Structures are given as structure tokens and as C-alpha cells.
Amino acid sequence: MRIVILGAGQVGTSVAQSLVSESNDITVVDNNRERLENLQVRLDLRTIVGNAILPSTLRDAGLADADMLIAVTQSDQTNLVACKLAHTLFNVPTRIARLRSPEYLDNPELLGEANFAVNYALCPEQVITDYIVKLVEFPEALQVLSFANGRVALVGVKAYAGGLMVGKPIREMREHLGDNVDARISAIFRQDHPVTPTGDTIIEDGDEVFVLAADEHIRRVMVEMRRMTAPVKRVIIAGGGNVGLRVARMLEGKCAVKIIECNPERTQIIANLIGEGLVLLGDATDEDLLEQESIEETDLFLALTNDDEDNIMSASLAKNMGCKRVLALINRRVYADLVQGGPIDIAISPALVSIGDLLTHVRRGFVAKVHSLRRGAAEAIEIVVHGDQKSSRVVGRRVGELPVIPGATLVAIVRDLDKLEDIAYAGMIMIKKKGHVVIAHKQEVIRSADHVIVFCLNKKVVKKVEQLFQVSVGFL
């Protein structure tokens, strides 16, 4: 696929890195020559220095022959105009724009072909906000990811002594859970090295375990790996920028929130936009301020400024002063790898969190969801099964009969997503949810229209997985 990417910042670079590894023909456009030269040294792609909204620049980038435009510059206006030009002058089939302002997203008619001609609008700040809020809901987790319209959850947790399954083989988990709860351990990372889980694999203290189950069962399953902590009631947010403010507003009414912001003008703006939260003018790396705000009694500290070093310093200080759990946004992936699991409980790379939504629209049409895992090292994908037994290599076959792809595991199936099913939540409350969740045991037969979730230990196997689920030529 021929893809033109506008913007070589954090998001653009992450997108380029992911797509180059999948054998796409990539051209990146930016007005910063040094940034492009650094990118070209590391990746096999083409670069163009220039203004992304000039037709001549887009023509030089090969937009006339492109299958897709991904406009992810820092400017909403640039991204919108580029999509319009791509549609009007170059007839590019797929046009994706990064939009930071919620006003464009709140008025979707502006994105139609008669206006800015955006096929898909990506708002990384909102994606990151939703991701963080989910971690507040599951404070024990390293990652919480949803598939099949929220019907299935994949959670990454660090196993600790005291968890029911720690020190025991995986095959015993079903006995612990009982007949009414089924789950699948998708992957284990032990000291950063992947361990392929089998029934005989023993879960060890310190393992990073990815476990998948129906949404209503996920808390029960997490108990198997570690002792559950009390719900988050007190949160301090360092940084009142776009992400910090969005998180604070989404947490209102759920827990007590304080925001520390160093810019006086921004502090006033935040105070006018939030209701119950407390806004503090100050520096989140100020030990006296953190002590004054009772950091030792705080359940969760979120370092969400735009500065990696400030986030690392403030989160490390908060942890050292007694905060129960700390999370930091860190743009540079090498920094995130260094600090997570040490002074910082969770290090989030904004670009890698948001890239999953974008990849969902870049991949082939039968890919319904993509999630980046372990800061880009692995991937989980949701694929919609098409075809019949004549046109598909998977329809009508048992999971255990499928070709083996080393590094890829089919972990769950969700079927009948258009039908409501009665669900026993927490063992007593009956609710209705769409779809039926089936853990992918070897005897389970795959049907057309199933949504299958596949865990890929490394991104190199993703293409092989997609090829397995393709239908033969001529299928409509």
C-alpha cells in the first residue's frame, strides 16, 4: 500500500515505524529537515521537506498515486486542508486526520466529502484519556483493552505473591474459576522475555501476565494473579493541558481530584471548566507542595504534562513520598522502558496508545480493532471472519486444526454481536449485553461473522495472521 504521512512528530514517527515494518511504501512530509533525516536513517522510507498544504509538496510526495493520506501534524487546520486537497486534487481513497480540537469532532458534518473530506478523525488526546480512565477503574492493571464493542477485556497485570495462581500451573486456573467463568492467559512476559503459555506453565512472582475474559468476569480473573487493591478515591494530576483536563473532567464524581498546574493563566481556565476538582498553582516536582497536599494518602498520581523529564521526576518523587501508585506520560520510548516497574508503576507512550485506533483503519477491511501492547512490542487484533468453507481457510475448522503461526495465539471468539444475551454480573445481577463470548479452546469451531481476537507476541507475525483470515479471490 502506498501511504503518505504528513508530520514527523511523535505520532507520525510511530505510525511510520509500524507501517514500514508491514512492507508498505511510505513517504513522510515535514518542514523540519533534521527530523526527517533522523527518521530516514532508521527506517526504509522516503521523505519530503516542505509545506504539507501546498499542492506542489503533496504532488512531490506522490499523493497522486497514493492509497492513503495520514495527516498527523500538530495543526488541525493543516490536517484538514491536506485531506481536502487529497480528495479534490488527487482523488486519494482514504484520508485520515489528527484533530486535537473537540469542536471539529462535535460537528461531524464538517468532515464530510462536501467539506474537509476526512474519512476518519483521530483524536490522540481523547484516546489517551479513555486509556488512563480505564486504568483508574482497574488500578491493579498495567493495561486494560476492550474488544468487540466492550464485550471482551484483555488485561495486563503483574503477578504477585498472594495471587491464587502464582506458583501454580495454568491448567489449575479453570478449577479456581469454576464452571461459570472462563478465561485465557494470552501471553506471559518474564523479565521482558516472552513465555508461550501452556497448561504446565507455572506463573511466577513478577510475571507480566495478559489475561482475556468476558468483560463481566475480568475482575474475578484478576484475583487469580494478585490481591486486589481498594478502589481509587484520591487522585492528583500533574499538568492541566489537554490530557490532564480531559482526565479530570471524566473522573469528576468518581473520585476526589486535584490538578497541579504551573501556568497561572491556564490554572484559571481549568478552574472555570471543572466543577468539583481542586486546581493548584504550583510545580508538581515541589516536595513541599506534594507534602502539603497529603501525597502519602493519595491513591494515584498522574504525571500528564508535556515534558518527559518533569513527568518522570514528579512521578518518582510522588512514589518516594508514599503515593500508592503513579503513572507518567513519556513520549520517548527508551525513557518509558527504563522507568516502568522501577520508580514508576506505569509509563505510557502517548503515540503508541493512540496508534491502535489509527492502525484499525489502515489495516485490511476485516480488521475491526488493533491494540498495541507492551509499548509497541506486541499487538492484539480483532478480526471479523468472512466467507464460507470454500472461500476461507478458517470457516468450519476447529481452532486446533488451524495452521500454526509461531508467536500468534487465537484467544477468544465473540459471536452474534447483533443479539442481546442475559449476563450474570458479579454472580447475581442480570444485565443484557450484545454478543456471546467463547474462549478459543482447541475444539471450538470458527463460524462466518465471528469476531476472533488474536494475540501476536511480535508485530512481524501480524501479516501472516491477516493472510490466514483472508477469503479467496472472487468472494463478495
N, C-alpha and C positions, 0 to 999 in steps of 0.2 A: 504494500500500500504506500502511495506517495503522500506524505504528510508535511505540511508547512506549519512550524510553530513560531508564533510571534512572542518574543520575550524570553530572555535567557536568565531570568532570576531564579529563585529557589523552586518555584512551581514549574517553570519552563524547563529547567535543567533536569528535574526529577522525571518529568514527562518524557523528555528526550532520551534519558538513560533507560527508562522502561521500554520505550518503543524501539529503540535501536537494537536492544537485546532480542527483540522478536522479529528481526530481519525486515524491518520496514525501511523505506527510503526517506530519510529525514533531512529537512532543511530548517535551520533556525535563523530567525531575523532579530537583530537587536541593534541599537545605536551605540553600544559600548563595544569597541573593537577588542579591548583587552579581555573582557568577559567571554567573547566568542572564541578568541584564540585559546584560552584555557579550556574551553569546552571541546574544541576540535582536537586538542592534544589527547584528551581522554576518551573520546568517542568517535566512532566511524560515521561521521555525518558531514553535511555541507552547511556553511554559514554565509550569511549576507549581512553586511553592515549598512544600515540605512533606516529611514523613517518608515515605520510599519503601516502608515496610512497613505503613502504615496503609491499610486498605481504602478509607477516605474519600478519601485522597490519590490512590490509584490510580483510583478512580471519577471524581474530578475530572479526571484526566489522560486520560479517555476509554478506559480499558482494556476496558470492556465491548464496545466496537466495534473494538478493535484486532486487527490480523492478527498482530502480533508484539510480544513484550516482549524488550528487550535490557537486562539488569541488569548494569551495569559500575561499580558504586560501589566504594569501597576496601574494603568489608566483605563477606567471603564470606557471613556469616550473613544480612546484608540481602539479598544477591542470591538466596540460596537460598529464604528465606521469601517474597520477592516472586514468584518463579517458582511456588511452591506456591499462593499466593493467586491468581495469574493463572490457574492451571489449575482450582482448586477453585471460586472465586467468579465468575470472568469467562469461563472456557472459551476462553482465548486459544490459538489453534492452535500457535504456535511460541514457545518460551521459551528464551532464551539467557542464560547466567550466566557472569560472570567469576569464576574461582576461583583464588586465589593459593596456598592450601594444597594440597600434593600428597596429603594424606590423603583428601580427597574424591574426587580423580581415581583414587586407588588402590582405591577401593571404589565402583565404578560402580553397584552395586545401590542405593546411597543416592540416586542421581539419577533412578531410575525413577519412573513415574507414581504408584506407591503411596507414594512418599516425597516427595522435593522436586520431582519433575515437571520436570526440566531436559532439554530436547531436545538441547542442545549446550552443553558446558562449554568455555569459553575460558580458557586459562592464558597470558597475555601473557608472563610471565617465562620460561616454557619455550619459547615461540615465539622470543623474542629470543635465548635461549641457543642453540638449534639454529642460528639465523641466524649468530651470532658464531662458533660452532664450525666452520661451513661456510667462513667467511672465513679461519679459521686453516688449514684444509685447502687453500684456494686463496688464498695470501697476495697474489697479484698482482691479485685481483679487487676491484671496488667493490661488486658484488652477485653472489650465487650463488643461483639459484632453480630449484626442481625442479617438473616436471610429470609426469603420467601415472605416478604411483607411483614416481617417481625415474628413469623411463626416459629422460627428456629433461632437459637442463640449459640454462638461459639465464643467461649470464654477462655482467656489465657490466665492461669493462676500459678503462683509459686507454691509448690507443695512444702508444707512444714510439718515437723514432728507434732503429733496431736491429731492430724487428719486421719480419718478412719482407714484410708487406703495406703497411707505412707508406710513403707516397709513390707508391703504385701503385693502379690502378683495381680495384674489387671483382671484376670478371669474371676476374681472374687468380688469385683465391683457389683456385678449383677445380683449376687446374693445379698449384698448390703442394701441395694436399692429396692429390692422386692419386685413383684410381678407387674406392678402398675407404672413403674418408671424405667425407661430405657435410655441409655446414653452411650456415647462412643468417644474414647480417647483418640483424638485425631493425630496427635504428634506429641513427642516429648523432646525437649532440648535440655541436655545435661552438660553443664559447663560450656554452653554455647555450641555444643555438637549435637546434631540430630540423632535420636534413637528411634528406630522403627518399632512402634508398639505392637506386641503380640500378647496372647493370653498369659504367657510366662514372664513377661517383663515386670520387674519389681520397681515400683515407684519409690524414688529415694528423696530424702530431705533435701530441699534446694532445687529439685527439678522444676523446670518451667513446662507446665502441662496445658495442652489445648484440649478442651473437652466440649463436646457438642451434645445438645439435647433440645427437646421441645421447650419453648420459652417458659411454660408454666412449671417445668421441672428443674430449671437450671440452678436455682438456689439449693435445692436438695442435693444436686450432684456436686456442687462446690464444697459442701460439707465433707465430702469424701477426701478432699485434698488438703484441707486446712480448717482450723477453727474459725468460725465466722465472727466478725467484729460487730460492734454496735453500729446502728445507722449514723450517718454523718449529720450532726446538728449544728456545728460551728465551722464556718469557712472564712479564711482570709484570702483575698485575691490581691496579688501584687500586679498593678498595671490596669488602668481603666481605658485601654484602647478598644478597638472594635471587638476583639475576642473577649477581653475582660468584662466589658459592659454587657455583651450578649449573655455570657455565662451568669453574671449577677442577676440579670433580669429573669432568666429561666429558672434560677434557684429560689427566687422570691416566693415566700410562702412554704417552702420545703425545709429551709434551714436558715439560721442567722448568718448574714453575710456582711463582711467588712471589705471595702476596697481601699487600697493604699495607692495614691496617685501623686506624682511629684510635680505635675504641671498645674498651677493654680487655676488657669482658665478651664482646663479640661475637668478639674475637680468640680467646678461649678456646673458645667454641662452635665456631668454624671449625676450630681445631686438633684438636678431638675428632671432627670429621666427615670430614676429608680424610686420606688416607694419606701419599702421598709429597710433597705440596706443603709449602712453607715459608711460615709465617704470620708477618708482621712487624707489630709495633705501631708506628704512626707516621703521618705526614702525607705523602701522595703528592706534595704540592707542595713538599716539603722537598728542596732541591737537594743537600744533604749526604747525605741518605738515598739518593737515586737514584744519586749517585756511588758511595757505599759498596756499593750492590748492582749495580754494573757496568752501568749503563743503556746505555752505549755498545756493549756486547756483547749486548744484548737484541734479539731478532728482532721482538718485537711487544709493545707496551704497550697495555693495555686499561683505559680510564678508565670504570668502571662504578658510580660512586657515584650517589646520588640528587640530587646537586647539580650543575646545569649548569655554573656558574662554576668549581667545583672540577675538573670533568672537562675543561673547556676549558684551564684553567691547567696542570693536571698533564700532560695530553697534549702541550700546546705545549712545556712545559719538557722533557719526555722527548725530544721530537723535536729540540729545540735542543741537547740534550746528546748526541745521536748515536744514539738508538734508530732502528733501520731503518724501522719502520712503526708508526704509532699510530692508535688507534681510540677514539672517545669517544661515549658515550650522551648525547644532548642532547634534552631534551623540547621546548624552544621551537624551532619550525621555522625561525624567522628567524635564530637563532643558528647552526643547522646549515648553512643556506645560506651564511652569512658565512665560516665557518671551513673547510669542506671544500675540499680542494685547495690550501689555504694552509698554515697551520701543522699542520693535522690531515689525515691521509690519508683517513680515513673517519669521517663524522659520522652517527650512527644516531638516528633519531627512533623511540623505543620504540613509540609509539602507531601510527605508520604501518607499522612492521614487522608488528605483531600484527593490524592491521586486515584484512589479506588473508584470513586464516582466517575471520574473522567474516563478511566480505562473501561468502565462498563459500556460507555458509548463509543469507544474506539474499537473494541473487540467485535467479533462477528455477531450477527443478529441474534443468535441463540444464547448468548451470554447475558444473563439477567442481572448479575451482581458480581463485583470484584472487590475484594478486601486485601490490602497489603498488610502483611504480618511481620512482626519482629523487625521493625524499622526497614522494611523492604526486602528482607532475606527470603521470605516465603510468601505464599499467596493462597487465598481460599476463594473459589469461584462457584457461582451458582449458574447452572446450565439448564436450559429448557430442552427436553428431549423431543425431537421431531421424527417424523417418518413412520415406517412400519417395518415388519421383519424382512422385507425385500430391499428396502432402501436404506436401512440403518444397521449399523454393526452392533447396536446395544439393545434395541427394542426386542422384547420377548426372551432375552437372555438373563440368566441368573448373575448376580454380582460376582460370584466366584468363578464364572465362566469367561468374564471379560479379559481381554489381553492385559498382561501385567505391564504397567508403566512404572519403573523404579522411581521412587520419590513422590508418587501420586497415590492418594487413597480416596476412594469414594466412601464418604462417611455417613450420608443421610439422604433420604428421599422425601420430598413433600409432594403429595398428590391431591387432586380435587381442590385446588386453591379457590375455585369459584363456589364451593359448597361450605355451609356452616356446619361445625361439629361441636357437640357438647363436650366441654373440657372440665375435669375436676381439678380446680386450682387449690393448692395447699391442702388437698385431701378432702375438702368439704364444700368449698364454694363452687357452684356450677356457673360457668361462663360459656359464651359461644365465640369460636374463632374459626376463620376460614382455613381449610386445608387439614390434611391428615399426615402426621409426621411418622416416618418409618426409618428406624436406624438400619443402615445398609449392611445387614448380615449376609453371609455368602449365598444363602438360599433365596434371597429376595429377588423377584423378577422385575425388571425395569419395563415400564409401560410408556407409550407415547403420551406426551403432555406432562410427564413427571418433571419436577424440578429437582435436580440432583446437586448435592454440594460436594465438591472435590477439594481436598487439602493437598497443596503442592509444596513439598519441602524446599524446592528452589524453583525460580521462575523459568529455568530452562526447559522444564517439562510441560509448561502450560500449553505450548503449541501442540505437543503430542496429544494432550488431553482434548483440546479443541478438535483435532483431526479425528479422534476416536468417535466423537459425537456428531460429526458432520453426516449429512444424508447424501446419497448418491446423486449424481447429475440427473436432472430431469424431475426431481421431486418438487412439487408445488405446495 
